[in-house]
Amino acid sequence: MYLRKLSAAYTGGATGSLFALGILWLLGRAGVLSSLDISLRADMSTGGIYRLLVWGGIWGLFLMLPVWRGAPVQRGALFSLAPAAALLFVFYPRIGRGYFGLEYGVLAPVLIVVLCLSWGVFAALWHRSSGG
């Protein structure tokens, strides 16, 4: 039973990453990112997708915590704050994109929060439907 919950949490996070990547890719293809002056683009390389699947799955393990079990949308929104904060305050500054990823554009932090929110909601819904 524990292994099933663990698997549901990890795959929820991994598939949520693919969902968020798809949104980012579609926004780039439609020209929305360019019109908003955001230089962040979807990394559709094998390495980029692999990195997202692994990190998304790791962040998805938060879904095993017994918080708001009956409300997957709120749960996903709550758990999306952790990867958003990590990106904006740790990972982007480490790669030289500045705090909040502002080197990608002034509206980049808003995009990051929205993408993480979509990840969290999708992951929580997946987790719930998978019996987690």
N, C-alpha and C positions, 0 to 999 in steps of 0.2 A: 504494500500500500504506500509506504514512504517513497519507494523508488518511482512509482507512478506519479506522485505529486511532484517529486523532484524533476522528472522528465517533462511534465506538463508546464512547470514553471520555466524551465530552460527553453523548451521549444516555443513557449509563448513569447518569451523575450526575443528569441532569434527571429521568429516570424514577424514580430512587431518591428524589428529592425529592417526587414525587407519591405514591410509596408511603408515605413518612414522614408526609406531610400527611394521607393517608387514615387512617393509624393514629391520628394526633392527633384528627382529626375524629370517628372512631368512639369513641375514649375520651371525648370531650366529649359526644357523643350518648348514650352509655350511662350517663353520670353518674359515670364513674370519676374524672374530674378534679375534679369538685365534692366527691366523697367524700374525696379526698385533699387537699382544700383547695388546689388548684392553679388559679390564675386564667388561665393561659395557654390560649388558644383558637386553633383553626385559622382563619386568614384566608383565607376562600374567595372573596374579591373578585378581580376580574380582576388588579388590581395586585399583590395578595398572591401569587397563583399565578404570575404572570409573574416576580416577584422570586425566588421559590423555584426556578423552572425555570432562570433565568439563573445564580444562585449555585450551585445544585446541579450544573449543567453545568460551571461553572468549577472547583468542587472536584473534580468527576469527572475532570478532566485529570490528577490525581495517578495515576490508573489507568494512565497511560502509562509510569510509572516501572517499571523491571524488578525488582520486589520480589515474592517469593513468587508467581510466575506460576502454579504448579501448585496453589495453595491459595486459591481465591477468597474463602472465608469469612474466613480469617485476614487476607487482604489487605484485604478490605473493613473488617474491624474495626480494623486498623492505620490505614488512611486516614481512618476516621471520627473519629479523635482530633483532626485538624486543624480541621474545622468546629466540633466540639464546643468546643474550646478558644477558637476565635474568638468563638463566641456567648457563652460564659461569661465571658471575660476582656476582650473588646473591644466587641462589638456591644451586648449588654445594658447594660453600664455607660454606654455613650454615649447610650442612649435613656432613661436614668434608672431602669433596673430593677435596678441594683446588680450587684456582682460575683456571679457564679454565677446571676444572674437571680433572686435570692432574693425580690425584690418580687413575683414570681409565686407564691411559696409555698416552704416549706422543702424540699419534695420536688421542686421544679421542676428543680434541677440533675440529679437522677437521671433524670427524664423526658427532659431534653435529651440526656443521654448515650445513653439507650436509643433515642431517635428517630434520633440521628446514627448509632448502631450499625446500626439497621435500614436507614438510607439507604446506609451503606457496604457492607453485605452485599448488598443488592439491586443496587446499582450495579455491584459487582464481578461478580456473577453475570450481570447483563445484558451487561457488557463482555465477559466470557468467551464468552457464547453468541452475541455479535455478531461474533466473530472478532477481537476486540481483542488 
